Amino acid sequence: MKKMNINALVAGMLALVSLGAQATVTSGGYYKIDKLYTWADYTDNVFLITLESQSASAQENCPFGYWLDKSSTTNGNIFSAALAAYHANTKVLIYADETADWSGLRSKECKIKSIVSE
């Protein structure tokens, strides 16, 4: 049996408590970040994450990935965590709001609320 990472468990529980009644979904498990997109300032510093080999059922809610802007320090910290996980090939679990689609693309993405590294 795999030993549970207590930090991941605590972070996940805190994320769930802090997210309240929003339409929160997860990435459906821990996955490596496949691509990390960033754009110039015309997008208000939005970044987009797509995950590697995510199951079809997990992709139903957020089929084209997870987004967030870097306009605040907190959001910038989430970007830094995602960038570190991407370069370290570490798997992540993403909590997101499926009702907050990014208007910058015509596809369906979900707004990141929390990211947990495995």
Backbone torsions as a table, in degrees:
resi	resn	phi	psi	omega
1	MET	NA	136.6	-178.7
2	LYS	-74.7	133.4	179.0
3	LYS	-71.6	130.6	-176.8
4	MET	-76.6	133.9	176.8
5	ASN	-78.6	112.4	-175.2
6	ILE	-63.8	-35.5	178.9
7	ASN	-63.9	-41.6	178.6
8	ALA	-65.5	-39.9	179.4
9	LEU	-63.4	-47.6	-179.8
10	VAL	-63.7	-44.0	179.9
11	ALA	-62.6	-41.5	178.5
12	GLY	-64.2	-41.5	179.1
13	MET	-66.2	-42.0	178.1
14	LEU	-63.7	-38.7	179.1
15	ALA	-63.0	-43.8	-179.5
16	LEU	-65.0	-41.0	179.5
17	VAL	-66.2	-42.2	-175.9
18	SER	-75.5	-18.3	-176.9
19	LEU	-82.7	-18.4	174.6
20	GLY	58.6	-134.7	-171.2
21	ALA	-93.2	10.7	178.9
22	GLN	-66.7	164.5	-179.8
23	ALA	-78.6	75.3	-174.1
24	THR	-86.6	133.8	173.9
25	VAL	-128.3	164.3	174.2
26	THR	-117.4	170.5	177.5
27	SER	-72.9	-1.5	176.4
28	GLY	85.1	12.5	-178.7
29	GLY	143.4	-174.0	179.6
30	TYR	-92.4	128.2	-179.9
31	TYR	-137.2	151.7	172.7
32	LYS	-72.6	148.5	176.1
33	ILE	-76.4	121.7	-179.6
34	ASP	-80.1	-51.1	-179.9
35	LYS	-139.5	146.8	176.9
36	LEU	-127.7	106.7	-177.3
37	TYR	-96.5	138.0	170.9
38	THR	-133.2	150.7	-179.6
39	TRP	-126.0	168.3	177.3
40	ALA	-69.6	-176.9	-172.6
41	ASP	-65.2	-11.1	179.3
42	TYR	-67.9	-11.1	178.0
43	THR	-104.1	11.1	-174.5
44	ASP	59.9	38.1	175.6
45	ASN	64.2	35.4	178.9
46	VAL	-74.8	143.0	168.9
47	PHE	-125.1	155.1	-176.6
48	LEU	-131.2	135.3	178.9
49	ILE	-115.4	131.9	167.6
50	THR	-115.5	147.2	-175.2
51	LEU	-105.6	151.4	-178.1
52	GLU	-84.4	130.7	172.9
53	SER	54.3	36.7	178.8
54	GLN	-71.4	140.1	-177.6
55	SER	-64.0	153.2	-179.4
56	ALA	-60.5	-39.1	-179.2
57	SER	-67.0	-34.7	178.3
58	ALA	-72.0	-27.5	-179.0
59	GLN	-80.7	-10.2	-178.0
60	GLU	-58.1	-43.0	-176.9
61	ASN	-78.5	-36.6	-175.4
62	CYS	-133.6	68.0	-170.5
63	PRO	-64.6	-24.6	-177.5
64	PHE	-112.9	16.0	172.3
65	GLY	113.9	-164.0	-172.3
66	TYR	-132.2	135.8	-174.8
67	TRP	-127.8	161.8	172.6
68	LEU	-166.3	152.7	175.0
69	ASP	-95.5	157.3	-179.5
70	LYS	-100.8	27.2	-172.9
71	SER	-73.6	-17.2	178.4
72	SER	-120.8	163.6	178.6
73	THR	-60.6	-42.2	-179.6
74	THR	-61.5	-46.5	178.5
75	ASN	-65.0	-36.4	176.0
76	GLY	-62.9	-35.2	177.0
77	ASN	-65.9	-38.6	177.6
78	ILE	-65.7	-40.8	176.3
79	PHE	-60.5	-43.2	179.2
80	SER	-61.9	-41.9	178.3
81	ALA	-63.8	-41.2	178.8
82	ALA	-65.5	-42.9	179.7
83	LEU	-63.3	-42.5	178.3
84	ALA	-63.6	-43.5	179.3
85	ALA	-64.1	-39.1	179.3
86	TYR	-61.4	-48.9	-177.7
87	HIS	-70.9	-28.5	179.8
88	ALA	-89.9	-0.9	-175.6
89	ASN	55.5	36.6	178.4
90	THR	-90.4	139.2	177.9
91	LYS	-76.1	148.5	-180.0
92	VAL	-130.0	153.7	170.4
93	LEU	-113.3	129.6	-177.5
94	ILE	-114.2	130.3	169.9
95	TYR	-100.2	133.4	-175.2
96	ALA	-146.2	161.8	176.5
97	ASP	-99.1	109.7	-176.4
98	GLU	-72.4	-14.6	179.7
99	THR	-86.9	-9.3	-178.0
100	ALA	-102.8	79.3	179.2
101	ASP	-80.0	141.8	178.9
102	TRP	-79.6	129.6	-176.6
103	SER	-77.8	-7.2	-177.6
104	GLY	-73.9	-15.5	178.2
105	LEU	-129.5	157.4	178.9
106	ARG	-84.3	-7.7	-179.5
107	SER	-87.8	175.9	-178.0
108	LYS	-99.8	117.3	174.7
109	GLU	-126.1	161.5	178.8
110	CYS	-116.6	144.2	-178.5
111	LYS	-78.4	126.5	-178.1
112	ILE	-68.2	133.0	174.3
113	LYS	-109.3	-32.9	-178.8
114	SER	-159.8	148.7	175.6
115	ILE	-131.4	133.3	-177.6
116	VAL	-123.3	124.2	176.8
117	SER	-84.6	145.4	-179.9
118	GLU	-75.6	NA	NA
